[in-house]
Amino acid sequence: MSDDAYSSFLDKANQDTGASKASTQSKKASTKAVDTEVPATLQGVEQYYVSEADEPFEPVSLKWGGKNMPSENEFGELIGHKGDVSTISTKEFDPKGDYKEVLQAVEKAGDGKARIYRFETGKSRAEYFVVGFDEQGGKIVGLKAKAVES
């Protein structure tokens, strides 16, 4: 085989078919996390949620017209998640005290209390929303992280 033919063969073999893009895009479930200004307290948090895929905590700031924290169903609607949403205790979320900075930032940005919503986005994937209620601003504020749990 000549050098030109071999080069042509390698070029064809390495062409992007677009198949990998289609498969990764279809697996991503997207939830709404920000539709209003994020409090400065939350922007400075640089911590990762440790699971099989360590993911950074990302800010959450969503307009909320309620007088209290949303119920699990209301929270699911607020973020655009169509499946089940549950709440877990801070001890369940942080049994070893690894996420004190996250909890403190959320408590400071909100009403002094943090609530943790959890829902599954796939067979082994979940999202955690650690949020509080900013009654004065009329919004739910906090941090969220994605987890891989198999």
N, C-alpha and C positions, 0 to 999 in steps of 0.2 A: 504494500500500500504506500502510495506517495505521501510526502509530507503535507501537501495541500489537501488530499483526500482525508487524511487522518485529522487535520485541523477542522475540516468541514464536519466530519463525524462528531468530534468533540463539541463543536459549537451547537450542533443540533441536539446533542444529548443534554447540554446544559441550558437550553432555552427554558424560560419560565412559561409554563403552560397555564398558569393562573389557578390551577386546582388547589394549591395550598391556601391561597387567599380565600377562596370560596368556603373551604371547610372550616377555617378558623373564624371567619365572620359569622357563619351560621351557628357556631357554638357559643358565641358571646351573648349573654343576656345583659341588657343594659337597664339600669335603674336611674331615676332622676335623683340628684343629690344637691344641686345648687340652682336656685332661681332668684336669689336675693343676696345682698352683701354678706360676706363671710366675716365673722368677728375676728379681730386681730389675734386674740387669745388662741384661736384654733389654727391660724396660719403658721404659727411658730412651732407646732408639734411635728417632730420628725422621728417617728417611731414606726416599727414594723410589727404586724401581727404574725406571730410565728405559727406556721402550719407546715404542711408538706411543700407549700410554695409561699415563702415569706413575702407578704405584700404590705406596702406602706399604708398608713392611715391617711385618708383623704377627707377634706372638709365637707361638712353638710350644712346647708343653710336653706331652709324651705319655708315659704310663706304658709302660715297656718292661722285660720280664722277662729279656731276653737278656743274655749276658755281654759282647757286643761290639755295634758298630753293626749295624743290620739290613741284610740284603741288599736289593737293589732290589725283589724280589718281596715280601719281608717288610715293607718300608717301604710299598709300595702297599697291602697289607692293613691296616697300622696306621692309615693315614689314610683308608681306605675308597675308594681309587681302583682301578677295575677294569681299567684299561688298562696299557700298558707304562710302566715307570719306568726312567730311566737315571741314571747318575751322571756328573758332569762335573768337570773339574779346576777349581781356583780360578782358574787363568790363563784358562780358557775362560769362566768366569763373570764375571771381573773383569779383563779385559786391560789396562785403563787405570788400575787402582788406585782407582776411584771408590767402592768399597764396603769400604774398609779398616775403617771403624768397625763395619760389620755383621759382618765376619769376626772382628774382635778381640772383640766382645761375645759372639759364639757360642763362640769359643775359651775365653774367660774363664768362661762359664756351664757349659761342658762339660769335657771331658778335655784341652783344649788343642789339639784338632784339629777342623777344620770339614770337613764332607762336604756336597756339593751334589747333591741329587736334583732331576731335572727330568722333567716329564711334560706331555703335551699334554692340554688340556681341550676342544679344538675345532680347527677347521681352522687358525686363526691365533692360538690362545690357548695359553698355557703357564703352569705354576706352577713356581717355584723354591723349594725348601726348603733353607736353609742351616742345618745342624744339627750338634750335637755330642752326645756321650754323657755323661750325668751318672751314672756308675756308682754313686756313693754314694746318690743319690736314686732310682735305678732308673728313669730317664726319658731320653727324647730331648728336647733343648732347642735352641731356635734361633729363626730368623726365616724368614718366607716372604713371597713377593711374587708377584703375578700379572703377566703380560706379554702384550702383543698384538704378534705378530711375523708380518707378512704378507710 
